[in-house]
Amino acid sequence: MNQKVIFITGVSSGIGEATLDALVSSGYFVVGTVRKEADKTRLESKYNERTKIVILDVRNKEQTIEVIQEIKPLLDMHGLFAIINNAGLACPGPMQYVSEEDFHSVLDVNVFAIRRLTNSFLPWLGMNKRYKPGKIVNISSVSGLFNTPFNGVYCVSKHALESLNEVYRRELLPFGISVVAVQTGPIKTPIWKKNLNIIHNYKDTEYGKMLEKGDDIITKSERNALLVQKVSETIIQILSTSNPKPYYMIHANPFLFKLIKFLPKTMMDTLILKNLQKGSSIRPI
């Protein structure tokens, strides 16, 4: 029986795990990546034969090659219905003081790895005419559209992903392969708690006063964030649509966000400066 195979990165929690659950419930066969053996065991026992969970740190090039070789027989038989590039990394802090290692790591996960994986899977996504054209879904962010202080590394990576997404979309048009960006606003995921206290690493810098309320802002943002199911439902919609839109924004107030984008840069700079001076309202992730 021909199966619709989905490959998705980062399914151990948050958007990835919710999407894994939605995909399996919708009848897809899912190859999902995790970094820990405990997550692999837990998810395999939950979904049994409906998934294949593989250990992969997307930054690891050799491990990536090994995983592709491992699932090659499955892909050769069924092709790839879609790849969902979900794994992501954030590292809040002043651009001046974020370490070179952290800066590179965020770009590697959020940009370079997406290119590596996408290129590796293109033959099964329809570049090889043996298979029907598939879909590439990139989990992006409104941070790829609007830059905020102390969220710079993440913003840079997501701006790059937005460009990467658009280039792939236009280059792959002749092959019928759909390329879609899901631009998320604040979503209730573990990424919030992972970034608590990180801002305090910079308390003795020139930015210390501005960052004093960083944890309060993160906590407030998490409280007002949308449920993760909003993202998984959107992904199912994209996969079920023969001609999906290039972008899907998931934000509590998308109209207001789009309106802000059209404000003069100097006006936005003034508003941000006032917020920085008050030490409030700037969301670091």
Secondary structure, 3 states (H helix, E strand, C coil): CCCCEEEECCCCCHHHHHHHHHHHHCCCEEEEEECCHHHHHHHHHHHHHHEEEEECCCCCHHHHHHHHHHHHHHHHHHCCCEEEECCCCCCCCCCCCCCHHHHHHHHHHHHHHHHHHHHHHHHHHCCCCCCCCCEEEEEEEHHHCCCCCCCHHHHHHHHHHHHHHHHHHHHHHHHCCEEEEEEECCECCCHHHHCCCHHHHHCCCCCCCCCCCHHHHHHHHHHCCECCHHHHHHHHHHHHCCCCCCEEEECCCHHHHHHHHCCCHHHHHHHHHHHHHHCCCCCCC
